[in-house]
Amino acid sequence: MEKVSVLKLSEKRVMDSEGVEMGVLHNIIAEAGTGALKELVVKPAEDLDTSKFRKEDEYIFIPFDAVKAIKDVIIVDSEKIRTRA
Amino acid sequence: MEIELSSLYGQDLYTDRGIRVGKIEDVTVDIKEKRISGLAVKNVNPNAFSVGKRKGVIIPYRWVTAIGDIVLIKHVKRRVMESETEEETERTKESK
C-alpha cells in the first residue's frame, strides 16, 4: 500500500492540512545515493502565496518531510511548511 | 547528488559488468520510508533477466550502484524473476 508509482502521482493535487489547495505535483527530488525522497516539485495554484517557498521557474519546492498522506490527493502538513519559511 | 525522479524515465539500465538490463519506465516510492523503493524496467534484455510473458521487472533500488547519464545496478546472475519479487529477493539477500 505504501508503495506508489511515481508516474501515477504526477499531476496529483497537493493540499495542505487546512484544506488549502497548493497546486499539482510536477516532480519529486531524491538523493541518488540513498534513494531518500527530498522534495516535492509543485506547480502552484494561481492564488497560492508562494513567498514562503523556495522557487525555481514556475515551480515551488515542498520538503518531503511535510508530506502527511498520499492517496487520491497529496496532503502536506501546513505547520511544517510554515515553520520552514 | 540530487535527481528529479522523472529524469529517470526512459534511461537505460545496465549492470556494473556492462550488461544492458532494460529501460526505466517508472519509479516506485515507499511513502512511509520516504525512499525510492524500486525501478520498473521494460524492454528487458532476456540475457539479463528472464521475464517470461511479463512486461517487465521491478528492480529494488538497493541494487542501484550509480546514477549518471545511465543507471548501473549490481550484477546479478541471470535468474527468473516474477514481476514483483522484491520481497523474495530481499529474503534471499538476507539469508546470505
Backbone of each chain as ProteinMPNN parsed JSONL, in Angstrom:
{"seq_chain_A": "MEKVSVLKLSEKRVMDSEGVEMGVLHNIIAEAGTGALKELVVKPAEDLDTSKFRKEDEYIFIPFDAVKAIKDVIIVDSEKIRTRA", "coords_chain_A": {"N_chain_A": [[0.835, -1.214, 0.0], [1.943, 1.203, 0.752], [3.676, 1.571, -1.239], [4.142, 3.377, -4.121], [3.527, 4.206, -7.5], [5.427, 6.508, -9.253], [4.788, 7.64, -11.675], [2.02, 7.568, -11.605], [1.556, 9.419, -9.699], [2.1, 11.909, -10.727], [0.818, 15.072, -11.616], [-1.017, 14.944, -9.611], [-3.214, 16.429, -7.174], [-2.137, 18.764, -4.745], [-2.662, 19.409, -1.401], [-2.842, 21.449, 1.568], [-2.852, 20.699, 5.13], [-4.875, 22.166, 6.124], [-6.69, 22.305, 4.224], [-6.232, 23.94, 2.109], [-5.742, 24.47, -1.282], [-2.804, 23.683, -2.897], [-1.53, 23.183, -5.284], [-0.458, 21.325, -8.206], [1.284, 18.224, -8.373], [4.482, 18.086, -9.797], [6.975, 16.925, -9.946], [9.392, 14.825, -8.223], [12.059, 15.189, -5.988], [14.979, 13.364, -5.285], [17.586, 11.927, -3.257], [20.286, 10.64, -4.881], [22.107, 8.604, -4.1], [21.164, 7.343, -1.695], [18.501, 7.098, -2.197], [16.652, 8.487, -0.802], [13.749, 10.45, -0.398], [13.436, 13.844, -1.111], [12.204, 16.368, -1.82], [9.067, 17.762, -2.923], [8.169, 18.823, -6.127], [6.189, 21.342, -7.108], [3.604, 22.642, -9.083], [2.357, 25.658, -8.5], [-0.937, 26.576, -7.297], [-2.937, 29.208, -8.688], [-3.761, 31.213, -6.887], [-2.178, 30.873, -4.708], [-0.07, 31.86, -2.014], [3.142, 32.189, -2.683], [5.364, 33.092, -1.45], [6.713, 32.068, 0.739], [8.058, 29.84, -0.059], [10.746, 27.939, -1.517], [11.704, 28.695, -4.78], [11.742, 27.851, -8.24], [11.919, 28.676, -11.515], [8.659, 28.265, -12.604], [7.909, 26.737, -10.511], [7.331, 25.512, -7.141], [9.054, 24.362, -4.184], [8.505, 21.771, -1.916], [9.316, 20.49, 1.198], [9.864, 16.989, 1.595], [9.462, 15.908, 4.046], [7.267, 17.15, 5.098], [5.108, 15.887, 4.058], [2.059, 14.33, 4.656], [0.181, 12.466, 3.825], [-0.471, 10.378, 1.034], [-2.784, 9.745, -1.15], [-5.617, 9.859, -2.816], [-5.287, 12.481, -3.13], [-2.468, 14.622, -2.396], [-1.424, 15.287, 0.818], [-0.051, 17.849, 2.697], [1.611, 18.857, 5.678], [0.523, 21.731, 7.112], [1.624, 23.182, 9.18], [4.317, 22.422, 9.227], [5.309, 23.357, 6.777], [5.056, 25.99, 7.186], [6.67, 26.716, 9.345], [9.096, 26.386, 8.247], [9.653, 28.517, 6.733]], "CA_chain_A": [[0.0, 0.0, 0.0], [2.743, 2.433, 0.825], [4.497, 1.716, -2.434], [3.357, 4.085, -5.11], [4.182, 4.517, -8.76], [5.607, 7.954, -9.407], [4.034, 8.046, -12.874], [0.626, 7.791, -11.229], [1.477, 10.574, -8.797], [2.278, 13.203, -11.36], [-0.434, 15.807, -11.837], [-1.922, 14.83, -8.471], [-3.403, 17.692, -6.46], [-1.458, 18.878, -3.45], [-3.416, 20.26, -0.486], [-2.241, 21.438, 2.9], [-3.731, 20.018, 6.082], [-6.027, 23.026, 6.421], [-7.612, 22.219, 3.084], [-5.892, 24.907, 1.078], [-5.173, 23.86, -2.472], [-1.48, 24.257, -3.144], [-1.17, 23.069, -6.694], [-0.366, 19.94, -8.67], [2.634, 17.683, -8.311], [5.166, 18.065, -11.073], [8.127, 16.027, -9.899], [9.902, 14.557, -6.879], [13.524, 15.196, -5.937], [15.503, 12.353, -4.373], [19.027, 11.784, -3.136], [20.548, 9.495, -5.759], [22.816, 7.522, -3.43], [20.352, 6.623, -0.719], [17.121, 6.974, -2.645], [15.775, 9.23, 0.103], [12.949, 11.472, -1.074], [13.793, 15.126, -0.508], [11.272, 17.469, -2.019], [8.064, 17.729, -3.98], [8.179, 19.981, -7.019], [4.76, 21.565, -7.287], [3.16, 23.801, -9.867], [1.434, 26.232, -7.515], [-2.232, 27.114, -7.692], [-2.774, 30.624, -9.024], [-3.972, 32.133, -5.765], [-1.351, 30.492, -3.561], [1.021, 32.759, -1.66], [4.334, 31.358, -2.845], [6.529, 33.833, -0.947], [7.471, 31.333, 1.758], [8.652, 28.615, -0.604], [11.853, 28.032, -2.461], [11.105, 28.665, -6.111], [12.601, 27.735, -9.406], [10.999, 28.875, -12.638], [7.276, 28.441, -12.162], [7.593, 25.702, -9.531], [7.752, 25.673, -5.753], [9.571, 23.128, -3.596], [7.96, 21.477, -0.592], [10.109, 19.395, 1.777], [9.088, 15.749, 1.659], [9.141, 15.681, 5.463], [5.968, 17.727, 5.417], [4.033, 15.085, 3.464], [1.343, 13.533, 5.654], [-0.55, 11.364, 3.2], [-0.572, 10.368, -0.422], [-3.816, 8.812, -1.583], [-6.202, 10.456, -4.017], [-4.57, 13.759, -3.205], [-1.297, 14.652, -1.513], [-1.66, 16.211, 1.926], [1.17, 18.262, 3.389], [1.374, 19.461, 6.979], [0.646, 23.179, 6.929], [2.528, 23.689, 10.206], [5.716, 22.188, 8.854], [5.779, 24.214, 5.695], [5.073, 27.378, 7.646], [7.813, 26.969, 10.216], [10.326, 26.324, 7.466], [9.766, 29.719, 5.91]], "C_chain_A": [[0.858, 1.248, 0.0], [3.619, 2.609, -0.401], [3.676, 2.271, -3.587], [4.185, 4.325, -6.365], [4.252, 6.022, -8.951], [4.856, 8.473, -10.641], [2.596, 8.381, -12.506], [0.466, 9.003, -10.335], [1.516, 11.898, -9.538], [0.923, 13.775, -11.738], [-1.436, 15.6, -10.699], [-2.03, 16.169, -7.747], [-2.699, 17.646, -5.107], [-2.256, 19.856, -2.595], [-2.631, 20.346, 0.821], [-3.28, 20.918, 3.884], [-4.878, 20.91, 6.535], [-6.99, 23.067, 5.246], [-7.33, 23.223, 1.983], [-5.245, 24.186, -0.108], [-3.835, 24.518, -2.787], [-1.066, 24.183, -4.597], [-1.165, 21.617, -7.125], [1.101, 19.504, -8.678], [3.24, 17.618, -9.699], [6.278, 17.026, -11.074], [8.487, 15.774, -8.442], [11.421, 14.544, -6.971], [13.989, 14.165, -4.916], [17.019, 12.43, -4.349], [19.416, 10.505, -3.875], [21.179, 8.317, -5.008], [21.92, 6.687, -2.548], [18.937, 6.348, -1.216], [16.137, 7.73, -1.762], [15.049, 10.343, -0.649], [13.134, 12.803, -0.356], [12.676, 16.153, -0.603], [10.229, 17.131, -3.077], [8.249, 18.978, -4.831], [6.737, 20.181, -7.461], [4.523, 22.784, -8.169], [2.078, 24.471, -9.044], [0.108, 26.68, -8.124], [-2.101, 28.63, -7.833], [-2.858, 31.559, -7.83], [-3.128, 31.785, -4.54], [-0.26, 31.532, -3.32], [2.323, 31.954, -1.674], [5.571, 31.979, -2.199], [7.35, 33.013, 0.048], [8.101, 30.046, 1.244], [9.874, 28.932, -1.456], [11.266, 27.851, -3.856], [12.16, 28.46, -7.181], [11.675, 27.743, -10.612], [9.589, 29.055, -12.102], [6.928, 27.49, -11.016], [8.039, 26.067, -8.125], [8.203, 24.316, -5.225], [9.002, 22.965, -2.192], [8.764, 20.316, -0.012], [9.276, 18.13, 1.936], [8.711, 15.401, 3.094], [7.755, 16.173, 5.83], [4.81, 16.881, 4.885], [3.391, 14.212, 4.529], [0.682, 12.324, 5.031], [-0.507, 11.512, 1.692], [-1.599, 9.313, -0.789], [-4.388, 9.364, -2.883], [-5.638, 11.849, -4.24], [-3.354, 13.65, -2.287], [-1.554, 15.697, -0.439], [-0.323, 16.559, 2.571], [0.799, 19.026, 4.655], [1.581, 20.974, 6.879], [1.572, 23.781, 7.98], [3.979, 23.578, 9.753], [6.177, 23.104, 7.731], [5.835, 25.67, 6.146], [6.314, 27.665, 8.479], [9.117, 26.961, 9.437], [10.598, 27.622, 6.713], [11.004, 30.529, 6.261]], "O_chain_A": [[0.543, 2.232, -0.669], [4.233, 3.659, -0.59], [2.653, 1.706, -3.973], [5.381, 4.608, -6.297], [3.247, 6.722, -8.823], [4.355, 9.598, -10.648], [2.018, 9.342, -13.016], [-0.628, 9.556, -10.219], [1.018, 12.905, -9.034], [0.007, 13.05, -12.128], [-2.583, 16.034, -10.805], [-1.075, 16.945, -7.706], [-2.677, 16.619, -4.428], [-2.499, 20.992, -3.004], [-1.858, 19.447, 1.152], [-4.441, 20.718, 3.527], [-5.764, 20.455, 7.259], [-7.989, 23.784, 5.277], [-8.102, 23.343, 1.031], [-4.319, 23.393, 0.061], [-3.74, 25.738, -2.925], [-0.325, 25.04, -5.08], [-1.794, 20.772, -6.488], [2.011, 20.288, -8.946], [2.609, 17.16, -10.652], [6.498, 16.335, -12.068], [7.958, 16.423, -7.539], [12.0, 13.972, -7.895], [13.454, 14.099, -3.809], [17.652, 12.924, -5.282], [18.939, 9.42, -3.544], [20.824, 7.164, -5.252], [21.916, 5.459, -2.64], [18.258, 5.458, -0.704], [14.925, 7.627, -1.95], [15.651, 11.079, -1.431], [13.003, 12.878, 0.865], [12.257, 16.733, 0.399], [10.465, 16.337, -3.987], [8.461, 20.068, -4.301], [6.139, 19.315, -8.099], [5.168, 23.82, -8.011], [0.988, 23.92, -8.896], [0.034, 27.098, -9.279], [-1.264, 29.255, -7.182], [-2.142, 32.557, -7.75], [-3.339, 32.338, -3.461], [0.383, 32.02, -4.249], [2.569, 31.139, -0.785], [6.683, 31.479, -2.363], [8.553, 33.236, 0.187], [8.621, 29.252, 2.027], [10.015, 30.015, -2.023], [10.438, 26.968, -4.084], [13.317, 28.851, -7.028], [10.764, 26.922, -10.716], [9.351, 29.902, -11.241], [5.775, 27.439, -10.59], [8.99, 26.825, -7.934], [7.803, 23.268, -5.731], [9.015, 23.897, -1.388], [8.885, 19.27, -0.65], [8.121, 18.189, 2.36], [7.744, 14.676, 3.325], [7.138, 15.667, 6.768], [3.654, 17.133, 5.226], [4.071, 13.453, 5.219], [0.628, 11.261, 5.649], [-0.506, 12.618, 1.152], [-1.31, 8.117, -0.742], [-3.727, 9.342, -3.921], [-5.525, 12.328, -5.368], [-3.231, 12.707, -1.506], [-1.864, 16.85, -0.741], [0.444, 15.673, 2.946], [-0.199, 19.746, 4.694], [2.685, 21.437, 6.594], [2.237, 24.781, 7.712], [4.76, 24.52, 9.882], [7.314, 23.575, 7.738], [6.562, 26.481, 5.572], [6.935, 28.718, 8.341], [10.13, 27.473, 9.912], [11.665, 27.791, 6.124], [11.249, 31.574, 5.659]]}, "seq_chain_B": "MEIELSSLYGQDLYTDRGIRVGKIEDVTVDIKEKRISGLAVKNVNPNAFSVGKRKGVIIPYRWVTAIGDIVLIKHVKRRVMESETEEETERTKESK", "coords_chain_B": {"N_chain_B": [[24.278, 13.544, -4.715], [21.462, 15.106, -6.141], [18.449, 14.071, -7.679], [15.874, 14.481, -10.152], [12.984, 12.618, -10.139], [11.529, 12.12, -12.456], [13.408, 12.363, -14.378], [14.549, 9.954, -14.625], [12.99, 8.368, -16.184], [12.872, 6.456, -19.114], [15.562, 6.123, -19.184], [18.437, 4.076, -19.774], [19.258, 0.989, -18.259], [21.958, -0.625, -16.804], [24.029, -3.42, -15.805], [26.788, -3.526, -13.463], [28.646, -4.901, -14.809], [28.371, -4.257, -17.36], [26.204, -5.287, -18.75], [23.24, -4.823, -20.542], [20.179, -4.109, -19.03], [17.591, -3.076, -19.342], [14.991, -0.64, -20.026], [14.12, 2.162, -18.08], [10.9, 2.587, -16.938], [9.227, 3.492, -14.979], [9.122, 4.702, -11.586], [9.027, 3.44, -8.333], [7.933, 4.506, -5.151], [8.368, 4.398, -1.615], [6.156, 5.48, 0.61], [5.969, 5.627, 3.38], [8.579, 5.082, 4.272], [9.791, 7.103, 3.01], [11.369, 6.929, 0.652], [12.958, 5.882, -2.406], [11.704, 2.939, -3.758], [11.844, 1.096, -5.857], [12.744, 0.384, -9.319], [10.87, 0.355, -12.188], [11.201, -1.649, -14.916], [11.274, -1.959, -18.4], [11.317, -3.509, -21.708], [13.063, -5.644, -21.307], [16.229, -7.109, -21.32], [16.631, -10.33, -22.36], [18.856, -11.787, -21.767], [19.712, -10.834, -19.401], [17.629, -10.845, -17.53], [15.156, -13.261, -17.094], [11.963, -12.876, -18.027], [9.762, -14.097, -18.889], [6.441, -14.056, -19.974], [5.81, -11.699, -18.906], [5.582, -8.107, -18.642], [7.671, -6.663, -17.643], [10.208, -5.96, -15.144], [10.585, -5.234, -11.633], [13.155, -3.549, -10.274], [14.839, -3.654, -7.26], [15.664, -0.706, -5.458], [17.904, -0.803, -3.911], [19.778, -2.211, -5.321], [20.92, -0.448, -7.015], [23.854, 1.07, -8.111], [25.001, 3.301, -9.25], [24.072, 6.476, -10.553], [23.933, 8.32, -13.372], [24.551, 9.504, -16.492], [23.624, 7.167, -17.399], [22.058, 4.36, -15.71], [23.36, 2.252, -13.259], [23.301, -1.082, -11.993], [23.97, -3.535, -9.428], [25.677, -6.439, -10.529], [23.805, -9.257, -11.262], [23.247, -12.738, -11.224], [21.861, -14.3, -14.073], [18.482, -14.73, -13.754], [15.278, -16.133, -13.06], [12.658, -13.969, -12.768], [9.862, -12.909, -10.953], [7.323, -10.476, -11.646], [7.053, -8.956, -9.428], [8.976, -9.535, -7.315], [10.229, -8.474, -5.215], [10.174, -8.682, -2.394], [10.849, -11.304, -2.085], [13.441, -11.483, -3.182], [14.668, -9.945, -1.372], [14.65, -11.502, 0.873], [16.282, -13.639, 0.059], [18.592, -12.295, -0.124], [19.118, -11.531, 2.469], [19.525, -13.945, 3.638], [21.986, -14.674, 2.896]], "CA_chain_B": [[23.667, 14.16, -5.894], [20.001, 15.039, -6.124], [17.894, 13.825, -9.008], [14.425, 14.537, -10.328], [12.611, 11.242, -10.472], [11.054, 11.977, -13.837], [14.548, 12.301, -15.284], [14.952, 8.551, -14.763], [12.162, 7.687, -17.186], [13.475, 6.312, -20.429], [17.006, 5.866, -19.096], [18.839, 2.682, -19.862], [19.772, 0.414, -17.029], [22.996, -1.628, -17.066], [24.698, -3.934, -14.609], [28.153, -2.984, -13.392], [29.513, -5.619, -15.745], [28.106, -3.772, -18.707], [25.086, -5.954, -19.409], [22.042, -3.998, -20.57], [19.046, -4.754, -18.364], [16.35, -2.61, -19.961], [14.716, 0.79, -19.989], [13.302, 2.527, -16.918], [9.579, 3.084, -17.316], [8.546, 4.113, -13.844], [9.831, 4.601, -10.322], [8.097, 3.294, -7.225], [8.456, 5.077, -3.914], [7.754, 3.961, -0.374], [5.757, 6.734, 1.245], [6.291, 5.583, 4.813], [10.029, 5.172, 4.451], [10.235, 8.296, 2.269], [12.506, 6.431, -0.095], [12.676, 5.177, -3.655], [11.766, 1.512, -3.45], [12.244, 0.28, -6.994], [12.697, 0.906, -10.683], [10.122, -0.527, -13.085], [12.014, -1.731, -16.128], [10.683, -2.675, -19.536], [12.246, -3.914, -22.777], [14.1, -6.326, -20.539], [17.159, -7.955, -22.057], [16.433, -11.701, -21.871], [20.117, -12.337, -21.257], [19.931, -10.333, -18.054], [16.546, -11.371, -16.71], [14.112, -13.974, -17.805], [10.704, -12.356, -17.507], [8.65, -14.858, -19.442], [5.491, -13.245, -20.734], [5.525, -10.452, -18.202], [6.022, -6.929, -19.391], [8.916, -6.105, -17.136], [10.585, -6.32, -13.776], [10.869, -4.128, -10.723], [14.479, -3.721, -9.693], [14.924, -2.954, -5.972], [16.579, 0.427, -5.565], [19.146, -1.175, -3.219], [20.732, -2.754, -6.285], [21.497, 0.624, -7.825], [25.173, 1.48, -7.639], [25.372, 4.61, -9.772], [23.127, 7.159, -11.428], [24.56, 9.43, -14.076], [23.873, 9.532, -17.784], [22.891, 5.899, -17.395], [21.919, 3.848, -14.356], [24.018, 0.956, -13.077], [22.936, -1.887, -10.826], [24.87, -4.645, -9.145], [25.499, -7.556, -11.433], [23.177, -10.433, -10.655], [23.178, -13.86, -12.159], [20.603, -14.399, -14.806], [17.548, -15.502, -12.943], [13.863, -15.938, -13.375], [12.071, -13.054, -11.798], [8.461, -12.519, -11.041], [7.31, -9.035, -11.847], [7.078, -8.275, -8.13], [9.612, -10.452, -6.371], [11.113, -7.687, -4.38], [10.232, -9.246, -1.043], [11.539, -12.581, -2.157], [14.867, -11.263, -3.372], [15.159, -9.379, -0.132], [14.885, -12.619, 1.762], [17.452, -14.399, -0.368], [19.763, -11.477, 0.149], [19.388, -11.564, 3.9], [19.938, -15.279, 4.071], [23.38, -14.897, 2.529]], "C_chain_B": [[22.151, 14.032, -5.81], [19.472, 14.887, -7.543], [16.383, 14.065, -9.002], [13.993, 13.162, -10.803], [12.168, 11.093, -11.919], [12.22, 11.899, -14.818], [15.031, 10.863, -15.482], [14.171, 7.844, -15.875], [12.898, 7.625, -18.52], [14.969, 6.052, -20.384], [17.296, 4.38, -19.192], [19.495, 2.239, -18.567], [20.771, -0.681, -17.399], [23.472, -2.214, -15.74], [26.123, -3.404, -14.61], [29.142, -3.85, -14.172], [29.152, -5.302, -17.188], [26.989, -4.468, -19.445], [23.868, -5.031, -19.379], [20.894, -4.765, -19.924], [17.746, -4.36, -19.037], [16.216, -1.112, -19.809], [13.807, 1.1, -18.806], [11.997, 3.17, -17.374], [8.93, 3.888, -16.196], [9.419, 3.924, -12.607], [8.784, 4.372, -9.252], [8.749, 3.85, -5.97], [7.682, 4.518, -2.731], [7.456, 5.221, 0.438], [6.151, 6.754, 2.715], [7.784, 5.796, 5.053], [10.603, 6.427, 3.806], [11.468, 7.98, 1.425], [12.059, 5.872, -1.44], [12.723, 3.684, -3.344], [12.211, 0.691, -4.652], [12.161, 1.01, -8.317], [11.926, -0.103, -11.536], [10.798, -0.489, -14.448], [11.288, -2.521, -17.201], [11.729, -2.888, -20.617], [13.407, -4.701, -22.166], [14.924, -7.234, -21.438], [17.038, -9.389, -21.529], [17.72, -12.355, -21.379], [20.418, -11.858, -19.845], [18.881, -10.901, -17.101], [15.589, -12.133, -17.59], [12.774, -13.54, -17.227], [9.511, -13.117, -18.051], [7.737, -13.958, -20.24], [5.213, -11.912, -20.07], [6.141, -9.277, -18.944], [7.36, -6.397, -18.899], [9.221, -6.586, -15.736], [10.683, -5.051, -12.943], [12.195, -4.425, -10.037], [14.51, -2.972, -8.363], [15.97, -1.845, -6.042], [17.919, 0.135, -4.876], [20.207, -1.666, -4.204], [21.45, -1.659, -7.065], [22.846, 1.039, -7.253], [25.561, 2.861, -8.14], [24.259, 5.164, -10.646], [23.844, 8.327, -12.059], [23.817, 9.595, -15.379], [23.123, 8.22, -18.009], [22.816, 5.433, -15.944], [22.556, 2.464, -14.293], [23.439, 0.24, -11.87], [23.994, -2.964, -10.632], [24.616, -5.765, -10.125], [24.859, -8.718, -10.677], [23.173, -11.533, -11.699], [21.828, -13.86, -12.836], [19.645, -15.274, -14.004], [16.12, -15.22, -13.383], [13.273, -15.035, -12.314], [10.59, -12.906, -12.026], [8.463, -11.007, -11.23], [7.387, -8.292, -10.517], [7.744, -9.16, -7.084], [10.502, -9.728, -5.395], [11.282, -8.286, -2.984], [11.075, -10.511, -1.046], [13.05, -12.383, -2.284], [15.478, -10.677, -2.114], [15.516, -10.506, 0.834], [16.147, -13.388, 1.372], [18.724, -13.616, -0.059], [20.142, -11.582, 1.622], [19.939, -12.918, 4.349], [21.401, -15.553, 3.733], [24.34, -14.665, 3.694]], "O_chain_B": [[21.625, 12.978, -5.451], [19.984, 15.495, -8.483], [15.711, 13.878, -7.988], [14.559, 12.609, -11.746], [12.405, 10.057, -12.541], [12.059, 11.433, -15.946], [15.82, 10.583, -16.386], [14.632, 6.849, -16.435], [13.467, 8.612, -18.984], [15.586, 5.79, -21.417], [16.509, 3.542, -18.752], [20.181, 3.003, -17.887], [20.468, -1.558, -18.207], [23.337, -1.589, -14.688], [26.609, -2.898, -15.621], [30.339, -3.563, -14.193], [29.575, -5.991, -18.116], [26.83, -4.269, -20.65], [23.503, -4.515, -18.323], [20.666, -5.933, -20.237], [16.888, -5.209, -19.278], [17.178, -0.406, -19.507], [12.836, 0.384, -18.559], [11.996, 4.164, -18.1], [8.185, 4.836, -16.44], [10.329, 3.096, -12.589], [7.75, 5.04, -9.253], [9.95, 3.691, -5.75], [6.495, 4.206, -2.835], [8.36, 5.925, 0.887], [6.611, 7.773, 3.23], [8.191, 6.577, 5.912], [11.763, 6.772, 4.029], [12.477, 8.682, 1.486], [10.917, 5.441, -1.592], [13.68, 3.211, -2.731], [12.894, -0.319, -4.482], [11.591, 2.095, -8.423], [12.289, -1.278, -11.595], [10.947, 0.572, -15.054], [10.759, -3.604, -16.951], [12.885, -2.497, -20.462], [14.574, -4.452, -22.469], [14.385, -8.023, -22.214], [17.321, -9.632, -20.355], [17.682, -13.354, -20.661], [21.283, -12.415, -19.168], [19.202, -11.375, -16.011], [15.255, -11.701, -18.693], [12.484, -13.81, -16.061], [8.369, -12.813, -17.707], [8.193, -13.186, -21.084], [4.469, -11.089, -20.602], [7.067, -9.419, -19.743], [8.096, -5.757, -19.65], [8.578, -7.497, -15.215], [10.841, -3.949, -13.469], [12.337, -5.415, -9.32], [14.235, -1.773, -8.333], [17.039, -2.031, -6.623], [18.939, 0.74, -5.206], [21.404, -1.546, -3.939], [22.471, -1.915, -7.703], [22.967, 1.324, -6.062], [26.377, 3.532, -7.508], [23.593, 4.43, -11.378], [24.313, 9.226, -11.361], [22.603, 9.802, -15.39], [22.117, 8.177, -18.718], [23.429, 6.029, -15.058], [22.325, 1.618, -15.157], [23.125, 0.861, -10.855], [24.789, -3.262, -11.523], [23.474, -6.017, -10.51], [25.311, -9.105, -9.599], [23.104, -11.276, -12.901], [20.808, -13.478, -12.262], [19.967, -16.402, -13.63], [15.822, -14.195, -13.996], [13.376, -15.303, -11.117], [10.127, -12.791, -13.161], [9.474, -10.343, -11.003], [7.75, -7.116, -10.488], [7.127, -9.495, -6.072], [11.421, -10.311, -4.82], [12.395, -8.382, -2.466], [11.887, -10.755, -0.154], [13.835, -13.028, -1.588], [16.656, -10.884, -1.825], [16.541, -10.466, 1.514], [16.967, -13.741, 2.22], [19.777, -14.186, 0.226], [21.315, -11.704, 1.975], [20.708, -13.014, 5.305], [21.989, -16.523, 4.21], [25.551, -14.814, 3.535]]}, "name": "protein", "num_of_chains": 2, "seq": "MEKVSVLKLSEKRVMDSEGVEMGVLHNIIAEAGTGALKELVVKPAEDLDTSKFRKEDEYIFIPFDAVKAIKDVIIVDSEKIRTRAMEIELSSLYGQDLYTDRGIRVGKIEDVTVDIKEKRISGLAVKNVNPNAFSVGKRKGVIIPYRWVTAIGDIVLIKHVKRRVMESETEEETERTKESK"}
